[in-house]
Amino acid sequence: MNDIVSHVIFFALAVLAVGSGVLVVTGRNLFHAAMFLGLYLLSIAGYFFLLNADFIGIMQVFVYVGGVVVVLLFGIMLTAQLTNVRLTSAMEQRWVTIVSLVGLVGLLVFVIKDTVFRISALAPVEDTISFIGRMFMTDYILPFEVISVLLLAALIGAVIIAREEGGK
Amino acid sequence: MIPLSYYLILSGVLFAIGMAGVLLRRNAVAVLLSVEIMLNSANLNFVAFSRYIAPEQASGQIFALFVMAVGAAEVAVGLALILMIYRNMQSVNLDQFNIFRW
């Protein structure tokens, strides 16, 4: 891809991601915040496509935009009282938080700026789906099985926690 | 090619935004939304390092998939807990969840 084109895409996605992220955090309407979270997740998926990670990008759209955002919307609607949709957030520790987070970002920029990374010139994996599938079944078989047990345990636990007490 | 440091700085900024949400929002569901922002900025870091440092192994992409699985499980359990607390206390305001305080 042309160098200028990829830079333009990078900064456009950066504006989209930072803008929607700020709107998620500062928005008063929780429903709108969840919608902006969807936009944020889509812009991150755009970065995954830009970084030649097409399978991760597709999974981001499936799992996060299609699944997590919908589940969060259910959660918002189930816990919304009539006056609760438009929330006032107290933000008492606002200045301490903002100062310390700006300090954190400044420290990170300071460290990253002076670090020399050994950039590899090799070509990225072309067929990521079959490559990742093969890795999951060979080198990463133990983490793969552990994560599947974790997902099963989390789903059963979520059902048991959210069930009505005493209800059968 | 875009320098790797651009991706790292961007993901640091996005992480700080999510952290601000976790620290400032008083609604439990809004805190879950902010945690998702932080998880995704970490995922962006994983994939960027995978592309630039070891593009022929794609191990960062595999770790990004693990982070996604843990994030999905976290949302399911977190929302179940919030629904449970909401049923008991009729509120999702974190400042009111202080029944363990003595």
Interface residues (C-beta under 8 A of the other chain):
Chain A: D3 S6 H7 F10 A14 A17 V18 G21 V22 V24 V25 L30 A33 A34 L37 Y40 L41 I44 Y47 F48 L51 N52 A53 F55 I56 M59 Q60 V63 Y64 G67 V68 V71 L72 F74 G75 I76 L78 T79 Q81 N84 L87 S89 A90 M91 Q93 R94 T97 I98 L101 V102 L104 V105 L108 V109 I112 K113 T115 F117 R118 I119 S120 L122 A123 P124 V125 T128 F131 I132 M135 F136 Y140 P143 I147 L150 L151 A154 L155 G157 A158 V159 I161 A162 E164
Chain B: M1 I2 L4 S5 Y6 Y7 L8 I9 L10 G12 V13 L14 A16 I17 G18 M19 A20 G21 L23 L24 R25 R26 N27 A28 V29 A30 L32 L33 S34 E36 I37 N40 S41 N43 L44 V47 A48 S50 R51 Y52 I53 A54 P55 E56 Q57 A58 S59 Q61 I62 A64 L65 F66 M68 A69 V70 G71 A72 A73 E74 V75 A76 V77 L79 A80 L81 I82 L83 M84 Y86 R87 Q90 V92 D95
